[in-house]
Amino acid sequence: MIKIGVITMALLSFLHAGWFSGWFDTTPPFRIYVDLGKTGSVAEKEFKITKDKTYVLSLGYKTTYEKEQEDNHKERNKVTKILFGKYRTNGKGGKYIGNGYRTPIPIKITITETDKKRRPFIFEKTYFTSDGLPTSYFDMRLGHIKLVEGSYKIEIEILDGIQELVGIPIYVTLNNIRKLK
């Protein structure tokens, strides 16, 4: 029979080795899931910046392949039509459906510095999904923010939700800006 002390020491050695650090990492990039369907819904996360640089705020949609294929296509088409104004039938070879008009959903993003050592940094801006720059089929860039080393809290509030998007996995990402070669 293995004693609890031996198991505890083994677990502590794994933690000390940093094997689980990816699960608990609070530095960008990260995703925060939001419910664009519910007005007033709020999502928040505390995070750390280890290097002064500019970061990008993006909005994305996570397709779910666990669902029935037919349901997945319906959900994906609904999201892309609302957020991107049109969707493509049958993947890459299909035709576009929609008029290109993107529904403006106001999202307020507030970032506050939680370090007590210096003057507090507060960033607050309302983004409209219709103003975002689509960067791929399921992502759009909302804006950029320059952050310096420190601890922060991000709060995302949906100011006016769209009922059709209730419960659909949509997220805001804070990510490093990739350099173009």
N, C-alpha and C positions, 0 to 999 in steps of 0.2 A: 504494500500500500504506500502510495506516494504521500508525503506529508505536505501540508498547505504551505509551509515555509519554503520548500523547494520550488513549488509552482510559482509562488510569489517572486522568488529570486529570478526564476527564468523569465517571467513576464517583465520584471524590471530591467533585465539585461536587454531584452528586445527594445523596450522603450528608450533605454540609454543609447542603443545603437542607431536610433533615429529611423527605424524601419516603418514606424507608423506616422512619421511626420507629414507625409502627403495627405493623410486623412484629416489632420487637424491644422493644416497650413492656412494662415489667414492673410497671406500676401497675394497680390494680383498675379495671374489672372484668376478670377472666380466668377461664379454665376449666382444670382439671387432670383429665385422664382417669384413671379408676381401674378396676380389674377387681374388681367385687363378687363374682365367682365364685371367686376364689382367696384362701384364708385366708393371711394374712401378707403379701399383696402391699402394696407401698409406692409412693406417688407423691409427689414433692416439687417445689417451685419456690421460687426466690428472687424477692422482689418489693420494691418501694419504696412507701412511703406519703408523699405530698407535702402532705397536709392532715389535721389531727387530726379524726377523725369516727368514727361508728359504721358498721360494715360488716355485711352479712348473708352467712352461709354457707348455700348451697343445694346440693341434689343434683338432678341432672337426667339425662334420657335423650335422646340424639340419635337421632331417627329417620333411617334411611338410605333415601333414595329411589332410590339406584342399584340396589338389589336388586330381584329380582322382586317384584311387588306382593303376591303371596300370601305369600312368605317375610317380607316387611316387616310384614304384618299379624300373622303368627304371632309374630314376635319382639316387636313392640310390645305385643300382648296378653299375652304371657308376662311382660314387664317390668312393665306396669301392674298386672297381677294380683298379682305378688309385692310390688311397692313400694306400690301404692295400694289393694290388696284387691279390686279389680274392674276390669273393662274393658267398653267398649261395643262391641257388634257393629255393623258398617256405619256407623261414624262417629256424627254427632250424632243421627240419627234412630233409632239402634239401641237394643236393650235391654241392660241391664247383666248381665254374667256374673260370678259370684264372690260370696263371702259378706261382703265388706267387711273381712275380717281381713287386716291387713298384716303381712308377715313381718318380724320384727325382725332387722336386720343391724347388728351393732355396728361403728362406724367411729370410730377414734381420730384426732383432729385435734390436732396440736401446732404452735404458732406460736412461734418464737423470734426475738428481735431479734438481728441480726448486727452492729449498730453496737457498737464497742468503747468508745465515748466515755462511756457512762453505764451504770448498773446494768442487767443483762440482764433483759428482759421475757420471761417464758415463760407461754404459755397452753396448757393441755392439757385436753381434755375428750373423753369418749366419748359419741357420739351413737348413738341407735338409729333406724333408718329408720322404724320403726313410730311413733315419737313426732313425726316431722316434720309440718309443716303444709303440706298440698298447696296450692300457689298457682296451678297450672294443670294441664293434662292430663299434662304430662311433667316437672314441677318440684315440688320440695317444699323448704320453708324448714327448715333444721336449727337455726339459732340466730343470735345477734348477737355482735359483738365490737367493742369500742372500741379503736382503734389511733391512736397519735400518730406524727408525722412521723419517718421513719427507714427502715432497711433490715431486712427480715425474711426468714425462711424458713418455709414451711408444709410440713408432712409429714402425709400421710394414709395411715393403715394400716388395712387390712381385718382385723378381729379374728376374724371367723367368716364366711367366704364362703358363697354359695349356688351350688352346682354349675350350676344351670340358667342362671346369668347369666355364665358364662365367655365372654369375648371380646365381650360386648355393650357398645357405646359409652355408658358412664355416666360422668358427670363431677361434680366438686365445683366450685362457683363462689364466688369472693369478689367481692362486688359492693357498690356504693353502695346505701344505703337510699333508695328513692324517697319523696319527700314527697307526701302526699295533699293534693289541693286542696279 
